[in-house]
Amino acid sequence: VTRFVTYSDGGDPRLGVVKDGLVVDVQRASGGALPRDLPSLIGAGEAVWEAAGALSADAVPSPGIEDVARLLPPLMPRKNVFAVGRNYRAHIAEGAAARDEEAELPRVPVFFTKPPTSVIGHGDEIPWQPEVTTRLDWEAELAVVIGRGGRDIPPDEALRHVFGYTAANDVSARDLQRSHGQWFKGKGLDGSCPLGPVVVTGDELGDPGQLGIWCRVNGVVKQEASTAQMIFSIDTIIAALSAGLTLEPGDVILTGTPEGVGFARTPPEFLGPGDVVEVEISQIGTLRNHVALGTSGR
Ligand code: ZN
């Protein structure tokens, strides 16, 4: 299984491939032949992906993944992260019930975006700024990383455009999401898009529509579902998004959250300083972040 991480050993960000729990520096282990960041590697094409996956931990001193100084977002998207809202029936139902409305299923995927400044990595702080929002909520999601760009991609070719998958938390400020009408403000705050800890390549992952997905807050399970419960599968999402819109290598797409978010619980629950939020996806791992008073995020 090929798993990529971006990490810091004190200096500039490094791209690593994880081998038997060891982080192999892609650029150093290849003698400078391979890129040192994931967007460049993805853009270089499949032969380069395979060359990076074949690197050996014997080539350079390779620390254990627990020993690297800091994991960073596995990639910094070069443009807004795409996201799908309302993609699990039970989540749509809980949202409608919380608003005392009739649940209505979408006929096509509902898209919104989160800016690159919202992206943080595993272990980074989710900033909590009470003068901005007091209703910060979690959303565990499977994230798709595009490998081969394209537009008007048909569903039966869509998965061949995928580089890999990672875990995401679509952190949402419910008060802003509601008061601003459109979702961008409530879902675009700094630090509101934790990604990681690794990107697992698609060829190794098998069926992305059969993965377990969980969210835990302070160790308590809040969301527990399967990606099989998505209304729009990943191939449908890619086909719909790429219709008349060019997808590029390294683009990231969040695929929606299952039921169990905070605002729809009785009584409603929101994140506050000190809370630890974990998103776990089978075969990918656990993305862990804590909420902290302040504005930094990274
Ligand atoms: Zn979401």
Boltz pocket constraint, residues with backbone or C-beta under 6 A from the ligand:
constraints:
  - pocket:
      binder: B
      contacts: [[A, 83], [A, 84], [A, 85], [A, 139], [A, 141], [A, 170], [A, 254], [A, 256], [A, 257]]
      max_distance: 6.0
